[in-house]
Structures are given as structure tokens and as C-alpha cells.
Amino acid sequence: MRSLRTGLSLAALLTGAVLLVTAPAAHAADTPLRDLAAAKGKVVGTAVTGSKLTGSYGDIAGAQFGSLTPGNAMKWGTVEPTQGSFDWTEADQIVAFAQAHDQQVRGHTLVWHNQNPSWLTNGTWTSAQLSSLLQNHISTEVGRYKGEIAAWDVVNEPFNEDGTYRPTLWYNGLGANYIAQALTWAHAADPAAKLYINDYNVEGVNAKSTALYNLVKSLKTAGVPIDGVGLQAHLILGQVPAGLQQNIQRFADLGVDVAITELDVRMALPADSAELAQQKADFKSVVAACAAVTRCVNITVWGFTDSDSWVPGTFPGYGAATPYDENYAPKPAYYGIAEALGGTRSTAGCAATYGVTSQWNTGFTGQVTIACTGTALSSWNTSWTYGAGQQITQAWNAICTQSGAAVTCTNASYNGTVPDGGSVTFGFNASWSGSNPLPAVTLG
Ligand code: 9MR
């Protein structure tokens, strides 16, 4: 069955600021997020891109998360680009990966105003035709994955900011009842799947979330199969709504589950350490709000790595919105999620941290620090791969060799020992042109 290290900023270059990257190896010993969540009766998930589920991306997706949401693979425009001609390739791939890693799948999304095929959006349809098209779409897709999807975002983003219905293809053609119908059809196709309505800017108590609340209440009263509400949570740094937990609770009190379905926290680039610390606090408070409400069942991040995030493409100049950097190193936000789920950072281990201490038009000076806590080293070996043709010209306090893009640096005769609680630093000069992305360092 069925993918920030951008070059140094001008500001950093002018100020000589140090940018640091901690090696992913530093987090190997920490309890995976999915296990921390499970211990609290929650599921922590991520949106994924099917084609990237190999290598480090696949390793992290499989090890850290208990559910996967296809970022785009299950949208109508992806699965039926030409009427009657289906492409389930990426959706199947994600479902198979999830099954192989004992993960849930959150199906996303059946009824939306975006990412629909052009044959659908450009067509002229009577209400009856539109209704039939929608029913067929839902029956076909939900039916195909019957028994394999834990929850479906059946209806996505039905509301305007003021709480009125968004004038979409569906609303304009079928009236507000399209929502109840879609839920009913989805339930018929897979009675076991939990059915959600999902929207953004509904995290706090406001006009939009109150409209959603009122809708869910009326659907429940009418006996329509509605199991949950998805709060997307595409947030801006430092702007977690104050009423988040209260809002989650009011939905839960209606007798439905709640999920944080698309969590990310964007900021202006380049990110500095204070912003990354704020981001950690933001992730932590969102996860804590969910953890505090029994019926808040799932917290899904919308891409786990900054290399696989929608933010830079949609908000130019913004990014760094996810818990891992572009080199798959966990950011402070990762530890914010972990801490909110009761995790404590592993204290024993050694980590290598790469930094650029100064940079000029053709060259730069870098350093790597190897630090240990709770353990010690008697020799060390670090390696990394340059992504933009950088070339080391000189090193000190280490023996460095470079072959192509691959760099290996081992201890000098006098500094192989890294004591518990201590560190060793070596330096180098290198050339660069075009860009100088920071590599991920492996400590061997
Ligand atoms: O992450 C998705 C991105 O790759 C697409 O280009 C974009 C198109 O609108 O959709 C993104 O996902 C959206 C999700 O399906 C619904 N909520 C908002 C998400 C971010 O745009």
C-alpha cells in the first residue's frame, strides 16, 4: 500500500554575532514526544510531505510523532486532478508509513475552498450536481481509507473572521447545510472515523470561534455526526490567545473532542535566541492548554522542521515556525512541547555546536564546541557536510580534513579529553561565496 540555515544575515555579519547550531545527536537520549504524550493520554502529531519520508526526516517523523497528517496529499486537487482520474500515490505512501510506525492518520481535508481541482472550480454546476460531486468525493476518499484514518478534517475553514459563513463554492451552491451533509456522508463511509470541523483564528474566544461553537452545538442537537473541533493554531510569536484553554474547554463541554491541528509559531527572520526562547514558551503554553483538558486529544504541528513549512512561502521574511530547524536539530520549541508533556531534558551526553564567529566577503572564521554533561570523552571526532561549497583553509586545536563537501575534525594530541561539565573548542578559517548555510554537526 499504499523536506535555516540561510546565509548569515547582514546584521550578524556587521555585528560579528555568533550563530550556533547544536548537533541533532544531542537529543537522541530524550524521551520521544509521542511517548510523553501517550503517558498523558494525548497524541502528538505532525503534518508531513510523503516524498520526504526517508532519511532524517523519516526517522524523526516516525520516532517522535504518534500521528501524521498529510499536508497536501489528501486534498481534492491532489487526489482527483482530472475528473474521474485518481492519484492516491502520496496519500497511500503516508498511510503505509504511519501503519509501519504504529501511528494514527488524521485525514485532511474533504471539503475546502482551496486546493480544489480546476475542473471542479471552473465548472458550472447545478446544486444537485454539486451535491452529487461532493457526496461522491467524500464517499470515494473516506471509503478508500475506511478503518485506516483516526480522524477526518471533514470541513475546513467554513467561517469568515466575523463569524459569518465564508462564501465558498460549497456555501454558495448548497447553503450552510453542506456542512451537515458532508459529515453525514463521511460517517456513512467510515463510521469509526472521528469527524472534525477545522478552522484557523478560532483558538481564542472571539466572533469566529463562537460561530463555530454555535454550529457544533446545533449539529449535536440535530444528531449530525460531529466528533471534534480542530483549532489550527497558526500563531504569531508571542501571541498565544489568552483564552485558549477556556475555549478548548467550552468545546469539550459540548461533548466533542478538540485537537490542535496545525500548530506553528512564525517570526520575522532571522530568528535570534530571545525569539526562539519566546517561541518555546508559546509552544509550551499551547500544549499545556491542550494537556489540561481531558477531551483535547491531539496536538499536531504543521510541519516539524523549518525546511518543510508553508510559512516562508506565504509570509515572505517570516519563518522558523516549527520545532526543528532546517537541519533537523531540535529547537527550544521542541523542548517546550516536551516540557508541557512532562518531559525533562536528558542531562547526560555530549554535543557539538557549530558557530560562525566572523565573516567577510570571501571567508569566515568558525568554531565548534564540544561540551559534555553527566559523561566525559577521552577523544572526539566531529564531521559535517557543507551545503554551499565552503572550503576549510586552516584549522587550529583540531586536525581537520575536507574531501569534497565532507569535513572531519578530530582532536589534537592535547585536547582529546572533554570532562564531565567541561568543553573543548576548536577553530578554523574557510572560504565561502554566494551563501554560507550552517551545517549540522555529527559528534562521533
Ligand atoms: O501546508 C499547506 C501548503 O503546502 C499549501 O501550499 C497550502 C495551500 O493553501 O496549504 C497548506 O496547508 C493549509 C492547510 O491545508 C489548511 N490550513 C492552512 C494551512 C496553511 O496554509
Boltz pocket constraint, residues with backbone or C-beta under 6 A from the ligand:
constraints:
  - pocket:
      binder: B
      contacts: [[A, 71], [A, 72], [A, 114], [A, 115], [A, 156], [A, 200], [A, 232], [A, 262], [A, 310]]
      max_distance: 6.0
